[in-house]
């Protein structure tokens, strides 16, 4: 099925000289409608044999339908299907070229067609096969009077469709499709988004969202490099299309190039983001609908492109229900999660709701992770005891309930849903945000996947126990952690995350350096010295087994929970 089946609603513009058969016949929706056009007079199609230009007028009904479509959706493209019938061969450059564009002044259309942006293509490469060209309408230009095609070669126009705006190429459907921004361009094997701001929003706000790039590969193995305006993204392929919100990119409206001449993706399409993400959740003043995204795009996501002020909300695209909170500062993050941290994990405080006075001066964590069951216990205890939660905790409750991580019954009782909550802060430097997303991301998978938990348990119980003893002691005596080491679930979870938070090649060195620190030498000398003597080999062995598991199952690695690397 074509990409358009999933992303575009269409209007078929029927002309007396056009076939009424849709280009993508599988794309039928109940919302589609046929624009029934009355008979045309012969004067409504002009051909200039000297200029090789044909002008196709929109009727009043068609213009009205296009205007309504544009106003409803905020954007539009006109896609035409073409078949070269007889390609003119000549030694002169551009003899087989074709130009496609809009005209706005019917009284001066020939002159206008020579000055307005056009889409240019070359016909010889198609060898008589049909193809489609799409051209976005500009936000400020309004609905054109019609479109024109200029070609020295004979070309049949098969059909025309009005679709949501899109830019790029798509080879996954019945016809190869090449789509252009309102500034036009040449079909030369690149995807040019430089004029896309003329059709899409260039910032995120309550009034509009920046578009999303959807990439589809021919196979699900290997990796590929794409460069957006000089910023190179390494994408590990998988069975699903990759979606990249342009808000995550440094130069979103730029030309895409493919370094090292790697395989051309089967589809690269820039399209409007879902309108569901435009506003806060219905009836929820500050509850953002999460943006589904690969975690590799979060750590460098600019706060300038946030939809809210204190936080931005994401959902892991591969693991539904796992929410990532990116929060402005540590202080705001504490308001969201500090009381929860002591309730869930801190030795001596677990199961208690600490008052604001008791929390004063206490440190939680610089990043957080919580499973649905613990989140539900926290909010249910607060409800049952009528405990006064702060404004951010009440907002957190709404966010979790809206996304199904917790459930709230009619009587207010709170129970577990599905998923987990992960939090990092903009206050952390990028290198720490990268580590935190890896560490907390592994926790998120651990919370929702029983097979993964079982694999972790088997390695935990069979690894070198003296090596494990150091990690348990470190968890116990480090004030910023203060984990309850008698909690078997917690210990397995943290063991796993510490094994997988850095690349495998760094594991042994990481723990040897940790063992050499003054804190370890004072608080856990006997256990730390064992790590130094053995060179951290016990940790490396355990990490290697976990790395093999996550690589085979999810194409992830130690130190990497993402498929997109920047």
N, C-alpha and C positions, 0 to 999 in steps of 0.2 A: 504494500500500500504506500502511496506517495506521502512524503512529509506533509504535503498540503492537506491531506485528509485529517491530520491531527491538529493542524494549527490555523487553517484558514477557512472562513466562511466566504462564499463566492456568489457573485451575480453573473449570469451569462448574458453578455450583450449580443443580441442577435441582429445581424444585418442581413439584407437580402442576398448579399454576396458571401456570407459566412455560413459555415456549417453549424448546426445547432448541437452537434455532438460535443460534450465537454472534453477538454484535454485530458482530465483525470477522471474517468468515468466512475472510479471506485469511491470518489469523494462526495457521496450524496449525504446530505443532512436534511433534516426536516426544516431547518431554518433557511435553506437555500430557496431561491425562487427564480423563475424564468422571467426575464424582462421581455414581455411580448411587445414587439415593435410594429407600428402600422406600416403600410406600404410607403416606400421611398419614391421620390421622383428622380429621374436620371441626373438632375443637376446636383443632387446631394452626394454624388461621388465624382470627384474631379480627378482626372489623370492628365499629367503633362508629359507627353512623349519626349519632349526635348529635355526636360529636367529629370525624367524618370521618377516623378513623385506622385503618389496617390494620397488624397486626403479623405479621411473617414470621419464624417460628422456624427456627433451624438444628437439624438432627438431630444426634445424638451423632456419627455418622460425619462429617457436615459440619464440626462443630466440631473434631473430631480432625484432619481434613485441613487446615483453616485454621490450626490451631495448628502443625502440622508445616511448613506453608508459611512461616509467620511465623518459626519458629525457624531454618529453613534459610536464609532470605533476610535476616532482621533487620527486615523491614517488610512491610506489606501494605495494600492498598486494596480496598474493595468497590465495584464499579461496576455500576450498574443502568441498563438501557435502558428508557425510558418513552415512551408515546405518549398525548398528551391526546385523549380521546374526545369529551368535551363540556365546554367551558370555561364556567364560571359567570361571567356578566357582571353587574356591579353597580357602583353608584356608590361603594360603601364601599371604603375603601383596603384593598388586599391580598386582595380577594375571589377573585382567581385565583391566589393563592399556593399553593405546595407546599412541604412540609418533609420532609426525609429525614434519618434519624439511626439510631443504634444504641440498643438497650436491653440492660441487663446484669442486671436483676432481674425475672424473669418473673412474680413474685407482685405486683409493684407497677409494672408496665410503663407504665400510663397516666400515673401521676404522674411517673414517671422521664422519660417522653418530653417532659414540659413543662419539665424543668430541665437536661437534658443538651445539649451543643452539637448544632446541627443545620445542615444545608445548606438554604438557602431559595432558591426560584426562583419565577418568575412565568410562567404558561402562555400568556397571550395572544400573546406575541411569537413563539411557535413555530407558530402558526396550524395546529395539528393535526399538524405534522411530529414525527417521533420525535427524541429526543435522549438523552444519557447523562449521569448524575451519578456522580461517584466521591468516596468519603470515606475518608481514611486512618485506619487503626487507630492508636491511641496506643501508644507503646512501653511505657507503664506500666499500661495499662488491661486488657490481656489480651483474649481472644476474647469478643465479646458473645454474648448469648443469641440475638440476631437483629437485624433492622432493622425500622423502621417508616416508613410514608409517611402523611402527614397532608395532605389536600387536600379542599376543598369541591367541587372539580370531579372528574369521573370520569376516571381515568387508568389505562391498561393498563400493567402491568409485563411487559415482553417477555422479559428475561433478566437474569441476575446473574452477575458474574464476579469472582473474586478475583485481583488483579494485584499486582505490585510497587507500592509506594507511589509516588504522583506527585501533584503539585499544579500547577494552571494550566489551560490550555485547549488544545484541539486540533481544528482544523477540516479537517485533511488526510485524514481517513478517511471512512467511510461515514456516520457520524453526528457532529454536533457534540458534543464532550465537554467538560465542566467539572468540574474536580477540586479538592478542598479538603483542607486540613490537618485534624488531629484537633480543632482548636478550632472547626471549621465556618466558616460565612460566608454571604454573599449573592451570588448571581450577578448582578452589576451592571456587568459589562463591565471589571472590573479583575482582576488576578491578585494574590492576597494570600498571601504566604509567611510572614506574621508568626507563625503557629503551627506552622511546619514543623519547628522544633526538637523538637516533641513526637513527630515520626515519624522524624527523621533526626539524624545526629550534628552537633553544633554546633562541634566542633573536629576537626582532623586528628590522628590518633595511630595507633599500631600496631593498636589495637583497632577503629578505625572512621574513615571518611572523611566529610567534608562532601559534600553532594550537588552535582549539576551542573545548570545550567539549559541546556536545548537550545531554540534559537529557530529557527523556520522562517518565511521570508518568502514572499509571494505571487509576487514576481519577483526577479530577481537584479541589478536596476539601482538606483542611487540609494543613499541612506543613511537611517538612522532613529535617533532618540534614544529611549533607555529610561532611566528613573530608578529606581534601587534605593535607597529610603530617602534620597533627596535627592542621591545620587551619580549624575551623568548619564554614560551611556556613549553614544558615537556609533559606530554600527555600519554599516560599508559592506557592503551586501548582496553575496552571491555565490551561486553555484549550489548550495552545500551548506549544511545547517543549521549554525548557529553554536553552539558549545558554550562555556559560561562556567562554570568551576568556582567555586562560591560561596566557596571559600577565597581567591579573588582580590579579593573585594568587601569594602568597608568595612562595609556593613550588608546581609549576605546574606539574613537572614530579615526582610524588609520588604515593603511593598506596591510593586508595579511600576506606574508611571504612564508615560504616553506624552505628553511635552511637545509643545506646539504642535499637538495633535490630529493627529499623523501617523498613517499607516496602521497599523491593528491587525495585528500579525503573525498568520500563519495558525496558528501553534502556538508556545506558550511553556509548557514543561514542566520542572518541578523534579523530578529523579529521583535515585536513589542513584547515586553514582559507581561505576565498574567495580571489582569486588572484586580485580581483578588489581593495582590500585594500592595495595591495603591494606598489604601486607607487602613486605619486600625480596624481590628475585628469588630463586626457589627455589635453595637451596643456596649462596646468596651473602649473607654476613652483612651487608654494608653497601651492597649494590648496589640502588639504588632503580629501580623501573620508571618510565619517564618519563611525565609527565602531558602529553597532547597539548593544545596550547593556542595561541592567537593570541599573538604576541610583545607586543602592546599591553597584555596583562594582567601581564606579568612584571615590568616596572620598578617597580611599586608593590605587588607581592605581599609581604605581611607575613611576616617571618621567624617570627612566632608561629604561622603556619599551615604551616610546613615539616613534612615527615614525618621528616626527619633533623636532625642537629645542625650539621654542617659545611657541608652543601650541600643544595640542592633541584635536582631534575632535571626538565627539560621536553623535549618534542619538538615541533617546529614542525608544527602541524596541517595546513598546506598543502604542506609539503615533507618527506616521510618521510625519516627518517634524520638530519636536522639536529637535533642535541641542543644545548640551552641549559643550561649549568651556572650556577646562581646560588650563589655561594660566600660564606661568612660574612665573611671578611676578606681583605685583600691578602696577608697572610702565608700563610694557608691556600691561597689561589689560587696563590701562588708554589710551594708544595709540589706542587701538581698539575701546573703548566704551565711553570715557569721554565726548567728544563733543556730541555724540549721547544722553547721559544721560541728559545733559542740554537742548538739543533740544526737547526731548520728555517729561520730567517730572519736571524739576526744575522751581519753581515759579519765575516769573520775566524774565525768559530766554526762555520759551517754544516757539518753532517755529523759533528760531534764530540760525544761524550758527555762533558760537563764534570763533574768530580768536585764533591762538596759544597764542598771547599776552594776550587776554582776559581770556583764560583758565588757564594761569600760576598762580599757587598757589591755584587753586580751587580744591575741592574734589568732586568726583562723588560718586561712591559706591564701596564697596569691592566685590560685586557680582551684576550681571546685568540680566535683562530680558526685551525682546522687542518683540512685535507682528509684523507680516509681514507687516501690513499696516503702522506702524510707521517707520519701517526700510525703506520701499519704499519711504515714504514722505521725509525722511532725504536725501537719495541718489538722489532723483529726484530734490529736492531743490538745492543740491550741483551742479547737472548737469545744471539746468536751470540758475543758477547764476554764473556758471563757477568758483565755489568756490574751492580753493586748499586743497584737503584732503591729509592726511599724508599717508605714505606707508602702515601702518597696516589697515587703514580705506579702502584703495583701495583693499587690500587683503580680508578684510571682505566682501566687495561688491562682489568680485569674488566667495567667498565661498558660500554666500547666493544665488547668481544667479545659481551656479552649482547645488545646492540642491533644487532649486525651491521655496525658501522662498521669493525671489523677482524675477521679470521678467524684462528683458531688451530688449526693442524693437530694430528693425533694426536702427532706428534713435537715439538710446541711451536713449529714455524715459524709466523711471523706474516705475513699478507698483507692487502691492502686489501679491504674490503667496500664498503659504500655509505654516503654521507652525510658528515657533518662534525661537529666539536665546536666550540662557541662558549662563551665564559666571560665573565661579569661578576661584580662583587663588591658585596655589600651595603654595603661601606665607601664606595663612590662615592655622591655625592649624586644625587638623583633626576634632575636636569637632565643630569648626565653619564651616568647609566644609560640615559636615553632616547637620547642621542647614540650611546653604545656599542652599544646593541641595534640601532640603525639601521645603524651602520658595520659591525659584525660580522655582522649579518643579511645584508647585501648580499654579504659574503664567502661566507656559507653557500650562497646561491643560485649565486654564481659557481662554486663548487667542483663543484656537482652538475649544472649546466645548460650544455651545450655551445653551444647557440644564443645564450645570453646572453654567453658568453665571446667568441663570434665578433663579436657586435654591439659589445662593448667594444673589441675589437681594431681594428675598422674606425674607430671614433672616435678611439682612441688614436693611430693612425698618421696620421690626416688633420687633427688639431687643430693649432693654432698651436704650432710647435715651440719657440719661445722661451718661451712660457708653460709648456710641458711641462718645459723645461730647469730652470726654477725649482723645480718640484715634485720632480724627480729629485735636484737638489742639496740641497733641504731634507731629503729622505729620507736622504741620505748623511751630512750633517753634524750632524744632530740626535742627540745621544747616546742619548736614550730610544728612538729608532727604530733607527738604525744599520742600515738595510736594505741588502742586497746589490743595488745598482742594476744589476748585470750580469745579474740573474735576470729575464728578460723576462716570465715568467708572474707573478712577484711584483709587478713594476712595473705591469702592466696591472690586476692585482687591487687593488692599493692605490690606483692612480689612480681606478679606478671607485668605490671606497668613499669616497674623499675628495670626489669629485664628488657623491655621492648621500647623504652623511651628514647634510646639513642641507637645509632647504627651498630651492627654487630661488631664491627672492627674496633669500636670505641668502648665496648662493655668492660673488658678486663681493666683497662687503664682507668676508666671512670671509678670503679670500685676500689682499686688500689689507691688512687688519689684520695678518695673519701676516707679510706682506712688510715691514711697518713696525717689527716688533719688533726689539729690539737683536740678538737671536740671528741673525735673517736678515740684518740690515745688516752684521754682523761676518763672518759665515761665507759669505754668498751675496749680497753687495751688488749686483753687476752684474745678476744674475738677478732679485733682489727689486725693484730700481728699475724694471725693465721692467713688472712687475706693477702697481706704483704708477702709472706713467705711463699705462698702458692701462686702468686702473680694473678690472682683473681680468676684462675682457670675454672673454678666451680661455677661462677656466674656466667662466664663465657659459654660453658657447655650447656647450661640451662637455657640461656638466651638463644643458642643455636637451634635447639629443639623447637622452641617457640617460633623462631623465625621461619623454620621450614614449614611449620603448620600454617601460619598466616599467609605465607607466600603461596603455598599450594591451594589454599582455600579462597583467598580474596585478592591475590596479586598484590599484597601489602608486604612490608618488610619491617624489621626492627628499626625504629626511628622514623617510620613513615606510615601514616594512616590515610594518606591521600593518593589520588591518581594523577593530580595535576601539580607540577613543581614549577615554581617561578624563580 
